[in-house]
Amino acid sequence: MSYAVVLGEALIDLLEADLGGELIYRQAIGGAPLNVAVGVARLGGRVEYAGSLGTDVLGDRIAAFLSEAGVGDKGVRRVDAPTTLAVTTFEGAEPAFTFYGEPPSYALLRPADLDHGVLAGAEVLYTGSICLLREPFRAAARAAWAGFGGFRVFDPNVRPRLLPDDAALAALRNLVEEFFATADLVKLSSVDAQLLYGDSDPAAAAGRIRALGAGTVVVTRGARGAHVAAADGEATLPAPVVDAIDATGAGDSVMSALVRRLLADGRPAGLTGWREYVRYALAVAGLVCERQGGATAMPTPAELAARWGEL
């Protein structure tokens, strides 16, 4: 059975919530790559997670959660660092993140920690997100990416609060474009595109990234759906209408759904196939938005069928 390797961060989200008029923070296991790994497993795919987890009680909870979700742990390294916290505040359903913990427990995976046997057997490799901002993880991601012979997928997942000035943004742009250039699939949000390129047009962002060398680009647009650009054309797809309460992890669920379809059905022949994959991914994200967000919101096929019928 084919499987994916998801390379990236895991942490604890503290999600802002209201309890009887009092502001509280609800603990949730998260990190964009962890969300992707859990999403793939919940959708019925086989996936191995590769990343660093603290040896504290929060790291133990993350490890147990991955195991319970059916995510493989052959690529996990336990490190002597407090588990990173991401304090999450909201404007409507959209989250904003502030990170606490130094050194970040999620970015301590080294090139020597990579299981090359696991990587060699995978069909899909995912990486991206905030872990790329730090060493030694960045070196590990580059090593895994350069030596991988399967389908490579990338999500920049830009977090502006980790970019203190224009120089940091320019450095990030150079870094993610390095991965864009050799990616088979790039998924990013319209907010990511705006931050990276100062352009709110998803088609323009997709064209720019494809010109760097990316095979297919999917730009998510929240409630407005997504734009997909493939070698033989491009299209904009609407999102399903939902009663969104929390968008945390929605973009990650799009990526997990796309990875799941790649594992199940392989690389689409062209735009028609990618449209089908993206339509499925938007249905997954719509259901995630109707729940309390994060990894626990990732749905199963039965839950998708109950909400949307046959997809």
N, C-alpha and C positions, 0 to 999 in steps of 0.2 A: 504494500500500500504506500502510495506517495505521501510525502510529508514536507512541511515547511520548517525552516529555522527562523525564529524571531530573535533579533539581536538588539538589545536596548535596555532602557531603564525600567525599574520597578521601585515604587515608593508608596508612602501613605498620603492620601488626600485627606485634608480636614475641610469638609464641605460646609459652607455657611448655610444655616437653616433657622427657621423661626419655630419656637416651641412655646405656645401660649403667650406670644408677645415678647418672649425673651430670645435674644440672639445666641445660638449655640453653634457648635461645630461637630458635624457627624463624621466619624472616622470611616474611610473607605480605602480599600486597596486599589492602587492605580499606577499611573505611568502609561504613556501612550503605547509603547511596545508591549507592555504586559496586557493592556486592554486588547490589543490586536491578537496576541497569542490566545487569550481566553476566548475571544470572539470566534476565532477559527475552531477551537476545540468544541465550543458550544454548538456551532453549526455542523458539527460532525466530522471535522477534519483532524488529521493527525499533525501535531506541532510540537517542536522542541524549543524551549526558551533558553537563551544564552544571555547571561548578565550576572551582575554582582549583587548579593543580598547581605545586609548586615547580620551579625551574629547575635543581635539583641532580640528581645521578645517580639518586636514588630517584624524583624526579618523572619523569625520563625512563623509568624502568622502569614506572611506573604508566601513562604515556601509551602505551608500547609494548604493555602488557598489554591495555588497552582496545581498541586497534586489532586485536590478534590475536583478541580475543573477539568482534569484529564490532560493537563499540559506536561510534557516531558521535561525533566530537569537535568539532562546530561550535560548541558552547557552552563550550569549554575556554579558560581564561585561564591563561597561565604567569606566575608571580609570583616575585619575588626574595626567597624565604623558604625556610629549610630545611624539608624535608618532615616533617610531624608524625608522631611515633611513638606507637603505642598499645601499651603493655606489657600483655599478657593473661595472667592467672593463672586457675587453675581450682579449683572445688570440685565434684568429679565431672566431668560433661560440661559444666557451666554455666560460662561465662567471666565474669570481672570485668576491667575496663579502667582503666588509669591512663595519662593522656595527657601527652606531652612535646613542647614546641616553642612558642615565643612570638615573634612572633604566629603563630597557627595557620595553616599554609599553606592549609588547606582552607576558610577562612572569608573569603577576600579577594576573592571575586567581587563586583563592584559593579553597581548597577542599569544603569549605562552599558554594561556588558559583555554584557547580555542581547541575544540575537539574536531580535528580535521576529518576523522572518519564520519562523524555525524554530518558535517558540512558536505562531504563528498556524496553522501547518499540522498541529500535533499533535492527536491524539485524546485523549491522556491526559497529565496533568502530575502528577508525583510530587514532593513535597518533605517535609522533616521532619528529625529527628535533631539531633545536637549542633551542627551549623553554625548553627542558628537562635539559639544563645546569643550569637553575636558579630556585630558589624558589621564590614564593610559587607554581609556575606552576608544578614543578616536583612532589610535594606532591599531587596536584590535579590529575595529570595524573595517578599516582600510585593508588589513590583511585578509580578512574573511571575504570581503567584496572582490578583491583583485584575483583571488584564487578560485572563485566560485564559477562553476560551469553551467548552472541552471538558470532559472528565471529570477532576475534581480528586481526587487521593488523597493521604492524609497519614498519617505514622507519627511519633509523638512520640519514640520510641526513647530513653527517659529514662536518663541515666547519673548515678547518685547521687554519684559522686566529683567531678562537675563542679558540684555544688550544695552549697556549703559550709555553708548555714544555712537556717532556715525562710523567711527573706525571699527567698532565691534560688529556693527551691521554689515559693513563692507567685507570684513573677514568671514562672517557667516555666509554671505552671498557667494564668495569664492569657494568656500568649503562645500556648500550644497551643490553648486554647479559642477564641482568635481564628480559628485555622485550622479547628478542628472545626466551627465555626458555618457555614462555607460549603463544607465538603468533601462530595463525593459518596460517598466511601469513607474511613473511618478504620480502620486496622489498628494495634492495640497489643497488648502482652502483658499477662497478668494481673499481672506484676510492675510494669509501667508504671502500671496502674490502681491498684495498691496504693500506689505512691509518690505518685501524683497526688491520690488521693481517700481513702486510708486504708481502702479497702474491698476485701476479697478476693473478693467476689462478682462474677464477670464479667458476669452479666446486669444487675446494678445499675449497673455502670460503663457498659455499652453503652446502657442506658436513659438515663443521665445525659447521655451524649455526643449521643445522638439528640435529646434534648430541647433541646440547644443549637442544633440545626439540621442535623447530619450526616445524610446519606441512609441509608447502611448502615454498621454497625460490626461489625468482626470482632475478637474478643479471643482471642488464642492462649493456650493453657494448657499448653505443653510436651507431655509424654507423655500428658496427659489430653485432648488434642485442642483444639477451639476452639468458641467461642460466637459465633453470627452473629445480628444483629438487623437486620431490614429493615422497611420501612414496613408490610408485611402480616403480620408475625409474627417469631418468633425460634426458634432451635434450637441444640442442643449436639451437636457431631459428635465421634466418637472419633478419636484418632490411630492410624495403623497401628502395629503392634508391630514395633519395630526393636531392633537391638543398637547403641545409641548410644555413640559414642566421643568426639564433639565437637559441641556444639550451636552453635558459632560460625557465625553467618550463617543459622541455621535460620529465625528470624523474618523475615529479609530475603528468604529464598527463598519464604516464603508470599506476601509482597507481590509479588515478581517473577512468581509463578505467577498471582496474581489480575490483575496488569496484562496479562500475556500473554493470559489468557482474555478480558479486556475488549477487547484489540486484535483478537483473532480472532473473537469472537462477540458483542461489544457488551454493552450494559448489560442485566443480567438483568431480566426482567419483575417478579420478586418473589422471595419466600423460596425457592421451589423451585429457581430458577436459581442463587441465591446458594449454596444447599447444595451444588449440583454443583460450582461454582467452588471452594468452600472444601475440599471433599473432594479435589479435584485438588491444591490447594495443600498440603494436609497430606501427601499422597503425595510431593510434591516435597521437603518439609521432612524427611520420614522418611529419604529417601535421602541428603540432605545430612548428617544426623546420623550416618550410618554411615561418613562419610569424615572425613579431616582437614579442619577447617572453614575458612571464608572463601570468597572469590570462586572459588577453584579447585574448590570442592566443588559448585558449581552444575551441575546435570545437563542432559543433552540429552534430547530425546524418545525417542531410541533406548535410552538408559540407563534411562529411566523404564519403558519397555515391557519391557526385559529384567528389571527388578526386580519390577514390579507387574503386568505384562500390560497389557491394554487398559484405559485409564482413561476 
